[in-house]
Amino acid sequence: MSTAPQPTGRLAFAEMTAADLDDMAALLGDPEIMRFYPHPKSRAESLAWIELNRTRYRRDGFGLWTIRDRDTGAFVGDCGLTVQEIDGVPEVEVGYHVRTELQGRGYAAEAAGACRDHAVRTLGVRRLIAIIDPANIASQRVAEKIGLRHEKDSWYRDGTQEVRVYAAGFGSGQGGR
């Protein structure tokens, strides 16, 4: 199991479960949110996404977590850490998705910042990346807000998707990745 990041001023994090399927299917099935992915996810693919993250919790001690409004409990999106291979090197990536109607309110940067802090302080991660489609300017701004800088352009998804890699190093850490 994983330890989720500490709550922020507005957001709480929790491991995904099958009980989150309705929220996750709505999020990942939204064509606007998924426009930089190969396609919006079906309900079955959203369940597979949840199961993949549950596997990551067991294997890596982290994954993407649901994010909810601390006051109301309303589902905001997902955010977290995953191991991704870029240019043949496994890296810890911070990723985030926020419901379309809640975008532009700082939730992604708030959640991603909490995940960055969790990666460095709790997990001892020494380097964090974000893999972002070159056209996804909003996501690039989030990466920059949490201290990541454009490092290089590369290819992802078996060389089929051009991406920008944002990265930051965090000193010697605590013996982590």
Backbone torsions as a table, in degrees:
resi	resn	phi	psi	omega
1	MET	NA	163.3	-177.0
2	SER	-108.7	165.0	169.7
3	THR	-109.1	118.5	-178.2
4	ALA	-75.1	157.9	175.0
5	PRO	-59.5	158.1	175.1
6	GLN	-64.6	148.1	175.6
7	PRO	-59.2	153.0	174.5
8	THR	-101.3	-172.1	177.6
9	GLY	-57.7	-35.9	-175.8
10	ARG	-115.9	-17.3	-167.3
11	LEU	-122.9	147.6	172.5
12	ALA	-122.3	146.4	-178.1
13	PHE	-111.8	145.6	175.8
14	ALA	-151.3	152.4	173.6
15	GLU	-61.8	142.5	175.0
16	MET	-71.1	144.1	172.8
17	THR	-136.5	172.7	177.8
18	ALA	-59.8	-25.4	177.7
19	ALA	-65.1	-16.7	178.7
20	ASP	-90.1	5.2	-172.8
21	LEU	-58.6	-44.7	-178.7
22	ASP	-59.0	-46.9	179.7
23	ASP	-65.1	-44.5	-177.5
24	MET	-69.0	-37.2	178.6
25	ALA	-65.9	-38.1	176.7
26	ALA	-66.1	-42.3	179.6
27	LEU	-64.8	-54.7	-173.9
28	LEU	-78.2	-13.4	176.3
29	GLY	-91.7	-4.8	-178.9
30	ASP	-76.1	115.2	-178.1
31	PRO	-58.3	-32.2	179.5
32	GLU	-68.0	-45.0	179.3
33	ILE	-66.3	-37.4	-174.0
34	MET	-95.8	14.4	-176.0
35	ARG	-63.5	-20.5	178.9
36	PHE	-99.9	9.7	175.5
37	TYR	-107.6	167.8	179.4
38	PRO	-57.0	-34.8	179.7
39	HIS	-171.4	158.4	171.8
40	PRO	-61.7	151.5	-177.7
41	LYS	-90.0	143.0	173.5
42	SER	-76.1	172.5	176.3
43	ARG	-59.2	-42.2	178.9
44	ALA	-65.0	-40.2	177.8
45	GLU	-67.6	-33.0	176.6
46	SER	-67.4	-39.3	174.9
47	LEU	-63.6	-40.6	177.0
48	ALA	-62.4	-36.1	177.2
49	TRP	-61.9	-45.4	177.4
50	ILE	-60.7	-46.7	-179.1
51	GLU	-64.4	-38.5	176.2
52	LEU	-59.7	-43.4	178.9
53	ASN	-68.9	-34.5	175.5
54	ARG	-64.3	-36.6	174.4
55	THR	-64.7	-42.9	178.4
56	ARG	-61.0	-40.3	178.5
57	TYR	-56.9	-45.8	-178.2
58	ARG	-70.5	-43.6	-174.5
59	ARG	-78.1	-46.4	-171.6
60	ASP	-104.9	-18.0	-175.3
61	GLY	85.3	6.5	178.0
62	PHE	-159.5	170.9	178.9
63	GLY	-178.0	-158.1	172.2
64	LEU	-87.6	137.6	178.6
65	TRP	-112.5	154.9	171.2
66	THR	-72.0	149.4	173.2
67	ILE	-121.4	134.0	-177.4
68	ARG	-132.4	151.6	174.9
69	ASP	-64.7	126.2	-177.0
70	ARG	-64.4	-32.7	-176.7
71	ASP	-80.4	-42.2	-172.5
72	THR	-105.2	-18.8	-174.7
73	GLY	79.9	1.3	-178.4
74	ALA	-64.9	139.1	178.8
75	PHE	-68.1	128.7	-179.5
76	VAL	-106.7	-38.8	-178.1
77	GLY	163.1	-150.0	174.2
78	ASP	-135.9	155.3	179.5
79	CYS	-161.5	146.7	177.2
80	GLY	169.2	-157.6	-172.0
81	LEU	-123.0	136.6	175.9
82	THR	-141.1	152.3	173.4
83	VAL	-86.9	123.1	179.0
84	GLN	-125.9	145.9	176.4
85	GLU	-97.8	126.1	177.1
86	ILE	-130.8	125.4	-176.6
87	ASP	53.4	38.5	176.3
88	GLY	79.0	5.7	-177.3
89	VAL	-117.3	126.8	175.2
90	PRO	-72.4	131.9	-178.1
91	GLU	-134.4	155.2	173.4
92	VAL	-91.3	123.4	-178.7
93	GLU	-110.5	143.6	169.0
94	VAL	-97.9	132.1	-179.8
95	GLY	-134.3	157.7	-173.9
96	TYR	-158.5	145.9	172.1
97	HIS	-140.6	130.8	178.6
98	VAL	-124.1	136.8	178.9
99	ARG	-47.4	138.5	-175.3
100	THR	-50.9	-46.2	-175.7
101	GLU	-71.6	-9.8	178.9
102	LEU	-105.6	-1.3	-178.9
103	GLN	-69.2	154.5	179.5
104	GLY	84.3	8.9	-179.2
105	ARG	-111.3	7.1	177.4
106	GLY	86.3	3.5	-178.5
107	TYR	-63.4	-42.6	-178.0
108	ALA	-62.6	-45.3	179.7
109	ALA	-66.2	-39.0	178.6
110	GLU	-63.4	-47.0	-180.0
111	ALA	-67.7	-44.8	-178.9
112	ALA	-64.6	-36.5	176.3
113	GLY	-63.9	-40.2	177.4
114	ALA	-65.2	-38.4	178.6
115	CYS	-69.0	-38.5	174.8
116	ARG	-59.1	-49.1	-179.1
117	ASP	-61.7	-40.9	178.1
118	HIS	-63.0	-43.5	179.8
119	ALA	-59.8	-44.7	-175.3
120	VAL	-77.8	-50.8	-171.6
121	ARG	-79.3	-37.7	-175.3
122	THR	-97.4	-41.3	-175.0
123	LEU	-95.9	-11.6	179.2
124	GLY	71.7	24.6	178.6
125	VAL	-68.0	133.6	-178.2
126	ARG	-97.5	-17.1	-177.1
127	ARG	-147.6	134.6	-178.8
128	LEU	-129.1	140.1	178.9
129	ILE	-126.1	166.7	167.7
130	ALA	-135.7	131.1	179.8
131	ILE	-103.6	116.7	-168.7
132	ILE	-133.3	136.6	174.4
133	ASP	-60.6	136.9	-178.6
134	PRO	-57.5	-25.5	-179.8
135	ALA	-86.0	-8.6	-176.1
136	ASN	-88.5	77.3	-176.1
137	ILE	-64.4	-40.0	-179.2
138	ALA	-60.5	-42.9	179.9
139	SER	-68.1	-35.7	176.4
140	GLN	-62.7	-38.9	178.3
141	ARG	-64.9	-39.3	177.1
142	VAL	-61.4	-47.4	179.2
143	ALA	-56.9	-44.0	179.5
144	GLU	-66.0	-37.5	179.7
145	LYS	-62.5	-29.7	-179.3
146	ILE	-96.5	12.0	172.4
147	GLY	95.5	5.9	176.0
148	LEU	-86.9	147.7	-179.7
149	ARG	-125.5	148.6	177.7
150	HIS	-59.2	122.3	-178.2
151	GLU	-104.9	-42.7	-177.2
152	LYS	-167.1	165.2	169.5
153	ASP	-103.4	145.2	-175.9
154	SER	-151.8	-169.7	177.1
155	TRP	-122.1	147.1	-173.9
156	TYR	-138.1	170.3	-179.4
157	ARG	53.6	60.2	178.9
158	ASP	58.1	37.0	175.9
159	GLY	76.8	15.6	-176.6
160	THR	-101.7	-11.0	-176.8
161	GLN	-130.8	121.4	174.7
162	GLU	-73.8	137.3	-178.3
163	VAL	-139.4	160.6	169.8
164	ARG	-106.0	134.8	178.8
165	VAL	-105.8	120.4	174.1
166	TYR	-102.3	143.5	-175.3
167	ALA	-152.2	158.8	171.4
168	ALA	-151.8	143.3	174.6
169	GLY	-101.6	154.2	-175.0
170	PHE	-131.7	45.1	175.6
171	GLY	67.7	-153.6	-174.1
172	SER	-81.5	-11.9	178.8
173	GLY	59.5	-152.8	-179.4
174	GLN	-121.6	41.7	179.7
175	GLY	81.4	16.2	-177.8
176	GLY	-83.2	-160.7	-174.1
177	ARG	-63.5	NA	NA
